[in-house]
Structures are given as C-alpha cells and as structure tokens.
Amino acid sequence: MIPVEAIAVIGAGTAGRAFALACARAGYRVALEDVMPEKLRRAQDEYSVVAGAMTGSLRYATTVEGAVEDADLAVDFVPDELESKLEIFSLLDRMAPPRTILVTPTNALSITDLASCTYRADRCVGVRGTFPLAGDAALMRSKFLNDEVEAAVIEVWNRLGVSVPVVEDVEPMLVKNLPEQRR
C-alpha cells in the first residue's frame, strides 16, 4: 500500500479548515494553504484552542508550492467549477512531487475528465457528497485510477473515521438531466 503521512489542504475556507483539523487530529502532517492571509489567520486562531487534541501537526502555507512540497496527498477546496478545478489541478500537477495523490471534492464534474488533464491521471480521485467527511461521501473512481492509490485514499478516509464507498465516475449530471426542450 502507498503510505500517506503528509496531506496538503488547498483552501482555508470552512470546509478546508475542518478537513485540515480532522487530518491533524488523525495524526497526519498537514499543510493548510490559502491565497488570502485572513483565512489562514482565522485557522490559526481556531486551531490554537484545540492544538492539544492533535496527534499530527498543522502548518500554514501562503503558496500552493509551499503546501505540497512534501505532500503524499493533496486535497483542494476551490469552488466546484470547471475553470477553478482545472487551474488548481494544473498547479498541483506541476508543483507536487510525482508521488502525490490529487483529491478533489466535486458534485458537478467528472474526475476522469479532470484527471485526463494531468500527468498523473492514475493518481486522481474525486469525492462526491455534501462534505468530504460526511456520511454521504463517496470516492469517485476515474477510468485511470491505480488500485493502490484507491486503497491509500480509502485508508485516509477510514483513519478520519469515515467509511466511503467507491463508485465509478459518471457523466456530470448538469446537462444530462435537463429536459430535452431546455438543452
């Protein structure tokens, strides 16, 4: 199995901060990045209260490059829009070590399509659901995904206390389900 010890969380909004804290509590070395310094300061303020409950570590990065420099897994929390996801996948693909697994929460996009835009298509996983740690989360398997990568991501979620089913990637539901006359 592929070991995951260091996790980069890109985006320090509400969901990113919660995910970073859960990872640090589960014993991972976490780097939390955001382009807005105010969001990182807010995270620092929130986490100073619970620092003793962490079995891992949490550091703050002001660049994507600084966050992913030693990451085994990188999770982005950018808006679930094609342009935003393509931009962050492009950055992560260029800046993260080749071993880094890319994970993205998305309810609207195909992980197969996103993965095909990288040099590491076999290391890209999508997460569907209301929040990556919610009971309705599911790991989306692209047609390229390596089985060992899948097992490593499942292990991370299990260590976070979430059992996730793995489902095959599907076409985005946005256009497919519109009535014929509205297309």
C-alpha positions in Angstrom: 0.0 0.0 0.0 1.1 3.6 -0.7 1.9 5.3 2.6 0.2 8.7 3.3 1.8 10.7 6.1 1.7 14.3 4.8 -1.5 16.0 3.5 -1.8 19.4 1.8 -5.1 21.1 2.1 -5.6 23.8 -0.5 -8.2 26.4 0.6 -8.8 27.5 4.1 -12.5 28.2 3.9 -14.9 26.5 6.3 -14.6 23.1 4.6 -10.8 23.2 4.1 -10.2 24.3 7.7 -12.5 21.5 9.0 -10.7 18.9 6.8 -7.3 20.1 7.8 -8.1 19.9 11.5 -9.6 16.4 11.1 -6.4 15.2 9.3 -4.2 16.7 12.0 -6.3 15.1 14.8 -5.9 11.8 12.9 -2.1 12.0 13.1 -1.2 13.4 9.7 1.3 16.1 9.0 -0.9 18.8 7.4 -0.1 21.9 5.4 -3.0 24.3 5.0 -2.8 26.8 2.2 -4.9 29.8 1.1 -4.1 32.8 -1.0 -6.0 35.0 1.4 -3.9 35.6 4.6 -7.0 36.4 6.6 -8.3 32.8 6.1 -5.0 31.4 7.4 -5.1 33.7 10.4 -8.6 32.6 11.2 -7.5 29.0 11.0 -4.6 29.7 13.4 -7.0 31.4 15.8 -9.4 28.4 15.7 -6.7 25.8 16.0 -4.8 27.4 18.9 -7.7 26.3 21.1 -7.6 22.6 20.1 -3.9 22.2 19.4 -3.5 19.7 22.3 -6.1 17.4 20.7 -3.9 16.9 17.6 -1.8 13.8 17.3 -0.4 15.1 14.0 0.9 18.6 13.1 -0.5 21.6 11.2 1.5 24.2 9.4 0.4 27.1 7.3 1.5 27.9 3.7 0.9 31.0 1.7 1.7 29.3 -1.7 0.5 26.0 -3.3 4.1 25.1 -3.9 4.9 25.5 -0.2 2.0 23.4 0.8 2.6 20.5 -1.5 6.4 20.3 -1.4 6.4 17.1 0.7 2.7 16.0 0.3 1.7 12.4 -0.2 -1.9 13.6 -0.8 -3.3 17.0 -1.8 -7.0 17.9 -1.4 -8.3 21.1 -2.9 -11.3 23.1 -1.6 -11.7 25.5 -4.5 -15.1 26.3 -6.0 -16.7 23.3 -7.8 -16.4 25.0 -11.2 -14.6 23.7 -14.2 -12.2 26.6 -14.6 -11.3 26.6 -10.8 -10.7 22.9 -10.7 -8.6 22.9 -13.9 -6.5 25.7 -12.6 -5.8 24.0 -9.3 -5.2 20.6 -10.9 -2.7 22.2 -13.2 -0.9 23.9 -10.3 -0.9 20.8 -8.2 0.3 18.6 -11.1 3.2 21.0 -11.7 4.3 21.7 -8.2 3.6 18.5 -6.2 6.1 15.6 -6.1 5.2 12.9 -8.7 4.0 10.5 -5.9 1.4 13.0 -4.6 -2.2 11.8 -4.9 -4.7 14.6 -6.0 -8.2 14.5 -4.4 -11.0 16.9 -5.3 -14.4 17.3 -3.8 -16.9 17.7 -6.7 -20.6 17.1 -7.2 -20.7 18.5 -10.7 -17.5 17.5 -12.6 -16.1 14.3 -13.9 -12.9 13.2 -12.2 -12.0 11.2 -15.3 -12.1 14.5 -17.3 -10.1 16.4 -14.7 -7.5 13.5 -14.3 -7.0 13.4 -18.1 -5.7 17.0 -17.9 -2.7 15.9 -15.7 0.4 13.9 -16.0 -0.8 11.7 -13.1 -4.2 10.6 -14.2 -3.7 7.3 -12.3 -3.4 9.3 -9.0 -6.5 11.5 -9.2 -9.6 10.8 -7.1 -12.9 12.7 -6.8 -15.1 12.8 -3.7 -18.9 13.3 -4.0 -21.2 14.3 -1.2 -22.2 17.2 0.9 -18.8 17.3 2.6 -15.7 15.0 2.2 -16.2 13.8 5.8 -20.0 13.4 5.7 -21.8 10.1 5.8 -22.9 10.5 2.2 -19.4 10.9 0.8 -18.3 8.5 -1.9 -14.9 8.2 -3.7 -15.3 8.6 -7.4 -13.0 6.3 -9.4 -11.8 7.5 -12.7 -11.1 5.1 -15.5 -7.4 5.7 -15.0 -7.2 5.2 -11.2 -4.4 2.9 -9.9 -5.8 0.3 -7.3 -3.0 1.1 -4.8 -3.9 4.8 -5.0 -7.5 3.9 -4.4 -6.6 1.8 -1.3 -4.4 4.6 0.1 -7.3 7.2 -0.2 -9.7 4.8 1.4 -7.3 4.3 4.3 -7.0 8.0 4.8 -10.8 8.4 5.0 -11.1 5.4 7.3 -8.4 6.9 9.6 -10.6 10.0 9.6 -13.5 7.9 10.9 -15.4 7.8 7.6 -16.3 4.7 5.7 -16.6 5.6 2.0 -17.9 3.5 -0.9 -16.1 3.6 -4.1 -18.2 4.3 -7.2 -17.3 4.6 -10.9 -17.1 8.1 -12.2 -20.3 9.2 -14.0 -21.0 11.9 -16.5 -21.7 15.2 -14.9 -25.4 15.4 -14.1 -25.9 19.1 -15.0 -26.7 18.8 -18.7 -27.7 15.1 -18.9 -30.8 15.5 -16.7 -32.2 18.7 -18.3 -35.5 18.2 -20.2 -34.9 17.8 -23.9 -36.6 21.1 -24.8 -34.3 23.1 -22.5 -31.0 21.9 -24.0 
